[in-house]
Amino acid sequence: MWKNLPALAFASASLASFCYIEIVSAQSEATERLLERNKMFTKQIIQVAENVYTAIGYTVSANSMIVGDDGVVIVDPGQLPTASALLRQEFEKITDKPVRAIIYTHGHNDHTNGAIAFYEEDKDIQIWARPNFKAETTRQAEVGLAAGARPSNTQGFDLREEQKISVGIAIPPPRPPRGGVNAAGTVTASKRESGTVPPTHTFDEDRMSLEIAGISLELVVAPGETEDQLYVWLPEQRVLFAGDNFYQSWPNIYPLRGTARRSARDWIASLASMMEEDPLVLVGGHTIPITEDTMTVLTNYHDALKWVHDKTIEGAGKYLTPDELVEYAALPDHLADLDYLQDYYGSVWGTVRDIYAQDLGWFDGNALNLHRENPAKQAQRMADLVGGPDELMRKAIDQMASGDALGAAQLAWHVTKLQPKNADAFQLLGEALAIIAERTFNAPARNYTFSSSNRFLEHADALRN
């Protein structure tokens, strides 16, 4: 196989071997940065105010405990009941006061599914959320896409351990014989236990003031990553729990897995509301809390998202296509290099494209895209230009040998459309995508690309067998 490739390009006759050696022995800068970022999720409990503690690394989300006179309030109890149970044990080393209330900043399972570990029947524990709790997942279920629009898992759950990187979900040790290893490092059963306790209290106002266990707090409507988002404000301590409207990464305006649309304008408005509180401490939905220069960080986060939104709309008015807008709406220098605005999880390019799609629809302004041919016809045009599918495949191999994995993948994709039983084309496509994935600095995009790579490689094997 691959007779036309120079010997120095491959460590063996197998493209798979080459890809594995490439990834393991020469990690890209993207991989190194993502792995370095995951060090933030080492297990720790951080005291952010006299009576406020935030846990990082026990579950995928950040989980907080506010200690009151005769009880505690839990903000976002976590993802897995088993992991949250371990966290509760750690919290109880700080105080043995009972849980009086649990607050969900929004309905994503990684923030709610551990609630059962803190909840006890007949203890009159209040569960607070907005009335539209779980609006996103409810809408997906209604349209028949409860698991998202795409089978590839952008969180990396379907990847081999050596491929998997996701911000907030560090690469775990080798998988045990049964079950799996979650972000807290605990072994879980193969069948996930449901642990979300339904809300007992909701509020219709934009802002609800409460006193629970002697703790004065406010719940504020704040749509952003989800429509059901709220933030929790402790006015006396000036601590703000932002939910997923803030974490130390570019916001995930457009989830690659496919989900309900997220409004950049709502997100910007909610960040502006958070800025008006003038917090000393900002507890995000993931990543360690911000305890220094908090207003600077929050202001930059707001201004960066507003910049990208405004420049996207401005450029769209000039008939720029989404591909052109990604460059047009790039962040200015004073924001572009800030670590908490990097594309670890969300991405600027994804945000630009989604703002365009939400406001202007699928048509990108290029008249040729009103008359798109199906992939097989497009592939045939490409093949005709170079002398046929076999020549197209040879050029794809040449691209791979020269180090241009993206070029190889694009050409091999065309070959698969013309020769759907060509195992070598699917093999090349899969291996090229694996290299592209390893060099991708965005955890969901990386995981999705690796997942697609694995699918094509499996298909190549199936065709040979």
C-alpha distance (Angstrom), angle and dihedral (degrees) to the residues before:
residue distance angle dihedral
M1 . . .
W2 3.82 . .
K3 3.82 92.7 .
N4 3.78 92.4 164.3
L5 3.79 95.0 58.9
P6 3.80 120.1 101.1
A7 3.79 112.4 -109.7
L8 3.80 93.1 -122.1
A9 3.79 91.7 60.4
F10 3.78 95.3 65.2
A11 3.78 133.3 43.4
S12 3.80 90.6 -149.4
A13 3.78 140.7 -3.5
S14 3.78 88.4 -82.5
L15 3.77 123.0 85.5
A16 3.80 87.5 -154.6
S17 3.78 90.6 60.4
F18 3.77 90.9 49.4
C19 3.79 92.5 50.9
Y20 3.79 93.0 48.3
I21 3.81 93.0 50.6
E22 3.80 91.0 45.4
I23 3.79 92.5 53.9
V24 3.78 98.9 41.3
S25 3.79 100.6 41.1
A26 3.80 99.2 36.7
Q27 3.78 111.2 33.3
S28 3.76 112.9 -167.9
E29 3.79 122.8 -122.2
A30 3.81 88.1 -109.0
T31 3.80 92.1 58.1
E32 3.80 92.6 45.4
R33 3.81 91.7 51.4
L34 3.79 93.7 48.3
L35 3.80 92.0 48.0
E36 3.79 90.2 48.3
R37 3.79 89.4 51.2
N38 3.79 91.6 55.2
K39 3.81 89.9 63.4
M40 3.81 85.0 76.7
F41 3.80 88.3 71.1
T42 3.79 96.9 63.7
K43 3.81 108.4 133.7
Q44 3.78 111.3 -88.7
I45 3.78 141.2 140.4
I46 3.79 112.5 -139.1
Q47 3.80 122.2 -160.3
V48 3.79 103.4 -141.6
A49 3.82 97.5 173.3
E50 3.78 136.9 4.7
N51 3.79 92.6 -81.9
V52 3.81 102.4 17.1
Y53 3.81 127.1 91.6
T54 3.80 129.1 179.7
A55 3.80 123.3 -162.4
I56 3.80 120.9 -149.1
G57 3.81 125.7 -171.2
Y58 3.80 98.0 15.6
T59 3.79 91.1 96.0
V60 3.80 131.3 3.5
S61 3.80 92.2 -96.0
A62 3.80 129.8 54.9
N63 3.81 110.3 -97.3
S64 3.79 123.2 -160.0
M65 3.79 138.4 -164.4
I66 3.80 123.5 -159.6
V67 3.80 112.2 -163.0
G68 3.80 116.8 -144.2
D69 3.80 136.2 178.5
D70 3.78 97.1 -80.3
G71 3.79 105.3 4.7
V72 3.78 147.7 2.5
V73 3.79 137.0 -101.0
I74 3.81 118.6 -141.4
V75 3.81 117.9 -150.3
D76 3.82 112.6 -158.6
P77 3.83 104.8 -9.8
G78 3.81 96.0 -152.1
Q79 3.76 142.5 -113.6
L80 3.81 112.6 -72.1
P81 3.81 124.5 39.1
T82 3.81 91.7 -139.3
A83 3.82 92.9 52.5
S84 3.81 92.8 42.9
A85 3.82 89.5 50.7
L86 3.80 89.0 57.6
L87 3.79 89.3 47.8
R88 3.79 90.8 51.5
Q89 3.80 89.0 55.7
E90 3.80 89.2 54.5
F91 3.80 92.6 47.7
E92 3.80 89.5 50.4
K93 3.80 89.0 58.7
I94 3.81 85.8 64.0
T95 3.80 96.2 44.7
D96 3.78 136.1 -6.4
K97 3.80 93.0 -152.9
P98 3.82 112.5 129.6
V99 3.79 125.5 -106.0
R100 3.81 109.6 -98.4
A101 3.80 99.9 173.8
I102 3.79 144.0 5.8
I103 3.80 120.6 -152.4
Y104 3.79 123.5 -159.4
T105 3.80 112.3 -155.3
H106 3.82 86.5 -162.6
G107 3.79 142.1 -21.6
H108 3.80 104.6 -92.2
N109 3.80 110.4 127.0
D110 3.79 93.8 -126.9
H111 3.82 87.2 66.7
T112 3.81 99.8 38.4
N113 3.78 112.7 28.7
G114 3.80 94.8 81.5
A115 3.82 92.4 58.3
I116 3.79 93.3 102.5
A117 3.81 88.8 66.7
F118 3.82 90.0 63.4
Y119 3.79 98.2 34.8
E120 3.78 126.9 91.0
E121 3.77 125.6 -174.8
D122 3.81 117.6 -116.7
K123 3.81 92.7 15.8
D124 3.81 93.8 106.8
I125 3.81 92.2 -123.2
Q126 3.79 112.1 175.2
I127 3.82 117.5 -133.8
W128 3.81 110.8 -160.5
A129 3.81 128.1 -163.4
R130 3.78 140.2 131.6
P131 3.82 119.1 -79.0
N132 3.81 91.1 -110.4
F133 3.81 91.2 55.8
K134 3.82 111.2 166.3
A135 3.82 91.6 11.1
E136 3.80 91.1 152.0
T137 3.79 97.9 53.1
T138 3.80 91.4 40.3
R139 3.80 91.0 55.8
Q140 3.80 92.3 47.0
A141 3.80 90.7 51.6
E142 3.81 91.3 49.2
V143 3.80 91.8 56.2
G144 3.80 93.0 42.9
L145 3.80 98.2 -107.8
A146 3.78 101.0 105.7
A147 3.80 92.2 145.3
G148 3.79 94.3 45.3
A149 3.77 129.9 -93.1
R150 3.80 97.4 -78.6
P151 3.79 132.2 54.1
S152 3.80 95.9 -142.1
N153 3.77 110.3 92.3
T154 3.78 112.5 -128.2
Q155 3.80 90.0 -164.3
G156 3.80 89.5 62.6
F157 3.80 97.1 -120.5
D158 3.81 91.0 134.9
L159 3.82 95.2 50.0
R160 3.77 132.1 97.6
E161 3.78 111.0 -98.1
E162 3.82 94.4 -110.9
Q163 3.81 89.7 56.6
K164 3.78 99.2 44.5
I165 3.79 122.2 104.5
S166 3.77 124.2 152.1
V167 3.77 126.5 160.4
G168 3.76 106.1 -107.4
I169 3.78 93.1 15.4
A170 3.77 107.2 79.2
I171 3.80 120.3 -157.7
P172 3.82 103.6 -86.1
P173 3.80 127.0 -142.4
P174 3.82 118.5 -90.9
R175 3.78 111.9 -51.7
P176 3.82 114.3 -96.9
P177 3.81 119.9 -124.0
R178 3.79 92.7 -98.2
G179 3.77 130.1 28.4
G180 3.78 122.2 -6.6
V181 3.79 145.0 -95.4
N182 3.78 117.4 -97.9
A183 3.78 128.6 -156.7
A184 3.78 90.5 -87.3
G185 3.79 90.7 59.1
T186 3.79 93.5 -114.6
V187 3.78 124.6 131.8
T188 3.77 112.9 -114.3
A189 3.77 132.4 -163.4
S190 3.77 116.1 -100.9
K191 3.80 90.6 -116.7
R192 3.80 108.9 63.5
E193 3.78 116.7 -130.1
S194 3.79 117.3 -131.6
G195 3.77 111.1 -127.1
T196 3.81 108.1 164.8
V197 3.80 110.0 124.5
P198 3.83 111.0 -151.3
P199 3.81 115.5 -112.6
T200 3.80 116.6 -93.7
H201 3.82 94.1 -169.9
T202 3.81 132.5 38.6
F203 3.80 133.7 167.5
D204 3.79 133.9 -143.1
E205 3.80 98.7 -163.3
D206 3.79 122.8 92.9
R207 3.80 87.6 -118.6
M208 3.79 129.7 23.8
S209 3.83 121.7 -166.3
L210 3.79 115.8 -152.8
E211 3.76 140.4 174.8
I212 3.79 114.5 -153.8
A213 3.82 123.1 170.5
G214 3.80 88.1 -12.8
I215 3.82 91.7 -53.9
S216 3.79 116.8 129.5
L217 3.78 110.2 -148.7
E218 3.79 141.6 153.8
L219 3.78 130.4 -140.6
V220 3.81 112.4 -151.2
V221 3.81 128.4 -168.1
A222 3.82 107.9 -117.6
P223 3.82 116.6 164.9
G224 3.78 113.0 -166.6
E225 3.79 125.1 109.4
T226 3.81 85.0 21.0
E227 3.79 133.1 13.9
D228 3.81 90.7 -124.4
Q229 3.82 94.1 55.7
L230 3.79 122.4 132.6
Y231 3.77 133.8 171.8
V232 3.79 127.0 -138.2
W233 3.80 117.6 -134.6
L234 3.79 125.0 -164.4
P235 3.82 101.7 -165.4
E236 3.81 96.6 -172.3
Q237 3.81 94.7 51.8
R238 3.83 93.8 29.6
V239 3.79 90.9 -132.0
L240 3.81 117.9 148.7
F241 3.82 123.6 -163.1
A242 3.79 103.4 -156.0
G243 3.80 101.1 -175.9
D244 3.79 110.8 -154.1
N245 3.79 93.9 -28.3
F246 3.79 84.8 91.1
Y247 3.78 134.9 30.5
Q248 3.79 129.4 138.5
S249 3.79 97.1 -84.8
W250 3.76 137.3 65.6
P251 3.83 104.9 -70.6
N252 3.78 117.6 -96.0
I253 3.79 96.6 -118.4
Y254 3.79 91.4 157.3
P255 3.83 117.9 33.2
L256 3.80 109.2 -153.1
R257 3.80 90.8 -143.7
G258 3.80 89.0 69.3
T259 3.80 121.0 -110.3
A260 3.78 143.3 150.9
R261 3.80 113.6 -39.8
R262 3.79 115.7 -93.1
S263 3.78 117.9 -145.9
A264 3.80 115.1 -131.6
R265 3.80 89.0 -164.8
D266 3.81 92.2 55.4
W267 3.79 90.0 46.7
I268 3.82 91.6 51.5
A269 3.82 91.3 49.0
S270 3.80 91.6 49.8
L271 3.80 91.2 50.6
A272 3.81 88.7 50.7
S273 3.81 89.2 52.6
M274 3.80 90.0 50.8
M275 3.81 90.1 50.8
E276 3.81 90.2 55.0
E277 3.81 89.2 61.9
D278 3.85 89.7 61.9
P279 3.82 94.8 -144.4
L280 3.79 124.8 -160.1
V281 3.81 91.5 -158.0
L282 3.80 128.1 34.4
V283 3.82 116.6 -163.0
G284 3.79 110.1 -165.4
G285 3.76 127.0 -157.9
H286 3.82 89.0 -107.5
T287 3.83 134.3 9.4
I288 3.80 126.3 43.5
P289 3.82 118.9 -51.6
I290 3.79 121.6 -94.3
T291 3.81 108.4 -118.7
E292 3.81 102.1 160.4
D293 3.81 130.2 56.7
T294 3.78 85.9 -0.7
M295 3.78 97.2 163.6
T296 3.81 90.8 48.9
V297 3.79 90.6 53.5
L298 3.79 93.6 45.4
T299 3.81 92.3 46.4
N300 3.80 92.4 49.8
Y301 3.81 91.0 48.3
H302 3.80 90.9 52.1
D303 3.80 94.4 43.2
A304 3.81 93.4 48.4
L305 3.79 94.0 52.6
K306 3.81 91.2 44.6
W307 3.82 90.4 49.6
V308 3.80 92.8 53.2
H309 3.80 91.8 45.7
D310 3.80 94.8 47.8
K311 3.81 94.7 44.3
T312 3.81 91.1 48.4
I313 3.79 91.5 53.7
E314 3.81 91.3 43.3
G315 3.79 92.3 50.9
A316 3.79 92.6 45.1
G317 3.79 87.0 57.4
K318 3.79 87.2 58.2
Y319 3.83 90.9 54.5
L320 3.80 94.1 -107.9
T321 3.78 114.6 158.4
P322 3.84 121.7 -127.5
D323 3.82 90.1 -102.5
E324 3.81 89.0 56.2
L325 3.80 93.4 41.5
V326 3.80 92.7 59.4
E327 3.79 87.8 68.8
Y328 3.81 95.1 34.7
A329 3.81 93.1 55.0
A330 3.82 96.1 43.3
L331 3.79 113.7 139.3
P332 3.81 118.8 -94.8
D333 3.79 116.8 -107.4
H334 3.82 96.8 -99.1
L335 3.82 89.8 59.8
A336 3.79 103.6 28.5
D337 3.81 96.1 74.6
L338 3.81 98.6 45.5
D339 3.79 109.5 118.7
Y340 3.81 95.3 -139.5
L341 3.82 89.9 56.4
Q342 3.81 96.5 54.0
D343 3.81 122.2 116.8
Y344 3.82 95.6 -103.5
Y345 3.80 93.5 131.0
G346 3.79 111.9 -9.3
S347 3.79 119.8 34.0
V348 3.77 137.7 -141.0
W349 3.80 90.8 -136.7
G350 3.80 91.6 52.4
T351 3.80 90.9 48.2
V352 3.80 93.3 51.6
R353 3.79 92.5 49.6
D354 3.79 93.4 47.0
I355 3.80 95.0 48.2
Y356 3.81 87.6 52.6
A357 3.80 92.4 47.2
Q358 3.80 93.8 47.9
D359 3.79 94.1 49.5
L360 3.81 101.7 32.7
G361 3.79 105.4 20.5
W362 3.80 130.2 -132.0
F363 3.82 97.1 -42.3
D364 3.81 109.4 96.7
G365 3.82 97.1 -161.8
N366 3.80 95.4 -103.3
A367 3.80 106.6 123.4
L368 3.81 91.1 -148.9
N369 3.78 88.7 65.1
L370 3.78 89.4 63.1
H371 3.79 86.0 66.4
R372 3.79 104.1 40.1
E373 3.78 118.5 161.6
N374 3.77 123.0 -139.7
P375 3.85 116.2 -90.2
A376 3.80 94.2 -101.0
K377 3.81 92.2 55.9
Q378 3.79 91.3 46.5
A379 3.79 89.3 50.3
Q380 3.80 91.6 49.3
R381 3.80 91.0 53.9
M382 3.79 89.5 52.3
A383 3.81 92.2 47.8
D384 3.79 91.9 48.4
L385 3.80 90.0 55.5
V386 3.81 93.7 56.9
G387 3.80 101.3 34.7
G388 3.78 106.4 -87.4
P389 3.84 141.0 -45.3
D390 3.82 94.4 -63.3
E391 3.78 91.5 54.9
L392 3.80 89.6 45.4
M393 3.80 88.9 54.3
R394 3.80 91.4 49.0
K395 3.79 90.4 52.5
A396 3.81 89.7 49.1
I397 3.82 88.8 54.2
D398 3.80 89.8 48.5
Q399 3.78 90.4 52.3
M400 3.81 90.6 51.5
A401 3.79 92.0 49.0
S402 3.81 91.1 50.1
G403 3.81 91.0 54.4
D404 3.80 97.1 -105.6
A405 3.80 99.2 128.2
L406 3.81 93.3 166.8
G407 3.79 92.2 53.1
A408 3.80 90.3 47.4
A409 3.79 91.6 50.5
Q410 3.80 93.3 49.1
L411 3.80 93.0 51.0
A412 3.81 94.4 41.6
W413 3.81 88.9 51.9
H414 3.80 89.4 59.7
V415 3.80 90.7 49.5
T416 3.82 91.4 53.6
K417 3.79 89.4 54.7
L418 3.80 91.8 53.0
Q419 3.81 97.1 37.0
P420 3.82 106.4 30.2
K421 3.82 91.6 175.5
N422 3.79 95.5 51.3
A423 3.81 101.7 118.2
D424 3.80 92.5 -175.0
A425 3.81 91.4 57.3
F426 3.80 91.8 52.1
Q427 3.80 89.7 45.4
L428 3.79 91.8 52.8
L429 3.78 91.8 45.0
G430 3.80 91.6 50.8
E431 3.80 94.4 47.2
A432 3.80 93.1 46.4
L433 3.80 90.4 51.3
A434 3.81 90.4 50.2
I435 3.80 89.9 57.3
I436 3.80 91.4 45.5
A437 3.81 90.0 50.1
E438 3.79 93.2 51.7
R439 3.81 89.4 54.0
T440 3.80 95.5 46.9
F441 3.81 117.1 110.4
N442 3.79 100.4 -153.5
A443 3.78 119.4 76.8
P444 3.83 99.4 -141.9
A445 3.83 93.2 43.6
R446 3.79 89.7 47.2
N447 3.80 92.7 49.9
Y448 3.79 93.8 45.6
T449 3.81 91.1 50.0
F450 3.79 91.9 49.1
S451 3.80 90.2 48.1
S452 3.81 90.7 52.2
S453 3.80 89.9 47.2
N454 3.80 91.3 53.7
R455 3.78 91.1 49.0
F456 3.81 92.7 53.7
L457 3.80 92.6 45.9
E458 3.80 90.8 50.9
H459 3.80 89.0 49.8
A460 3.80 90.5 51.3
D461 3.80 90.1 52.9
A462 3.80 90.7 47.8
L463 3.80 91.4 52.1
R464 3.81 91.1 51.8
N465 3.78 92.6 48.6
